[in-house]
Amino acid sequence: MIYRSLACCAAAWAVAACSAMPAGGPKAAAELKPTQGNSAAGIVLFRQEGSDVVMTADVQGLAPGMHGFHIHEKGDCSAPDGTSAGGHFNPTGKPHGAPTGGDHHSGDMPMLVADAAGNAKLEARLDGLAIGSGPTDILGKGVIIHAAPDDFKTQPTGNSGARLACGVIVSR
């Protein structure tokens, strides 16, 4: 997995095309909305590249520092605390872990790191995911930003704390 900060998609609040997302395979997006009592919001864009999915995120309203960031098993953000999105997306039955190596949930993503103003931008190549078909299809799943850093060890959640924002992944 490769990831880096992005300087694109600033203030992209609608599920719209981003200049960092070139034409190619299937695409999807999740508009992140704050859970009750929180202010985190943003957009996460996905595009299929071979057997990987490239994800870009642009988020505002976070506390400065690291935040756990995951694809969850249900595309349901109806609960005020985001718990309706269920657990981490894990169709292959792996333990929770760092997405940069070794076994990990399909939904484990790199940490979001917010700057002093509470903004975070991230691009990551997520291996083994799909948009639109197969057991690792992310359409209809949820995206969650957590309050705390992911320790990439604690099972099954990474001890990432409360859910700050939730969005449903839809085709675009």
N, C-alpha and C positions, 0 to 999 in steps of 0.2 A: 504494500500500500504506500502511495506517495501522497503527501499533503503539504499545502502551503497556504499562506494568507493570500487573500484576494484584495484588489483595489477596485473591483468592478461591482456592479449591481447595487451601488449605494442607494439607500432609501427605496429599494424596490419593494413596494408594498402590495403590488398586484401580481398575480401569476402571469407574468409577461416575459417575453424573450429577453435574455441578457446577452450582451455582446461577448461575454466569456463562454457562452454556450453555442458553439458552432453547429451547423447542420450535421446530421448523421442519423444514428439509430433512434430508437424510441426515447421519448422524453417524459418527465413527470415533474411535479412540483408539490410542495406543501407550504401553505401560508400558516405561519406560526402565530398563534394568538395567546395572550397571557392567561394563565390560570387565575383563579380568584385571589385577589390581593397582591398580584404581581404585575410587572410592567414589561417583561421581556416579550418581544415580538419580532417578526422578520419573515424571511423567505428562504426556502431550501429548494434548489433545483437539482434535478438528476438527469443524466443522459447515459444511454447504453453505449459502451465502447467495447466491442468483442464480448468476452465473458465477464467483464467488469462494468461497474456503474461509477461514473464520475459524479461526485456530489459537490455543489457549491452552496455555501450558507452565508447569509448576511443578516445579522441579528443586532438589535438595539435593546436597551433597557435592562442590561445585566449588571450585577455587581462586578467590579473589576476582579480579574483572576480567572481561574479554571472552572469549567462546568462540564459535567458528564453530558453526553450527547448520544442518543440512541434512536434506532428505528424500533418501534414497539409493534406487538402482534396484532393490534386492533386499530382500525381507523375510526376511533370513537373518542371524541374530546368532550363529551357531554357532561362528565363529572366535573364539579367546580375545581377539584384538585388534580385533574388529569388521569386519575387512576383507571378510568374506563378504557384507556388505551392498552390495558393489560401489561404483561411482562415484555421483556426484550424479544424481538423477532428472532426465533431460533429453530428454523425448520430442519436443520441438520443435527440437532441434539448435542451440540458442543457446550463445554463449560464457558462461563463468562471470562473474557480475557482481553488483552490489548489487541487492537486490530492490526498492529504493525508486525505481528508474528505469532506463530503458534496457534493453538486452538482458541477459537472465540465464537461467540454468537454471530450469526449473519448480521444482526442489527447493531453490533458494537461498532461505534465510530470513534475517530480521534476526538480528543478533548477540544471543546471550544474555549478560546482564551480571549476574554474581554479586556479591552484597554481601559485606561483611567476614566474615560467617558462612558464606559459600559457597552461599547460596540465590539462585535466579533465578526471576523470574516475568515472563512476556511474553504479550502478545496481539498478533496480527498478522493483517491481511487479506491473503491470498495470492491474487493475481489469476490467473485462467485455470486453476485446478485444479478437479478434480471428485472426488466421492466416489461410487464405484459404477458409473461408465460412462465410456467414451471413452478416447482416448489419454492424457489427463492425469489419469486415475484414480489416486488415491494408495493405494487399498486393496491390501494385500499388499506395500507398499514398506517401507523401513526409515527410521528417524529416528536420526541420529547427532549427538552432541555432541562437539566437538573440544577439544583442550587449549589451542590458541592462537586468537587473534583471526583472523577472516577478513579478508584485505586486499582482497577483492572485485576483484582484478586478476589474480593468478597463475592461469594455466590449467593444468589444469581444476579445481583444488581450492580456490583461495584461500589456499594455504599455511597451512591451519588446524591442521596437526600431527596428533598421535595421536588416536585415537578413544577417548573416555572412557566413553561409554555408548551403548547400542544398544537399539532397540525396534522391533517390527513393528506396522504400522498395520492394525487390524482394525475391522470394522463393529461398532457398538454400538447 
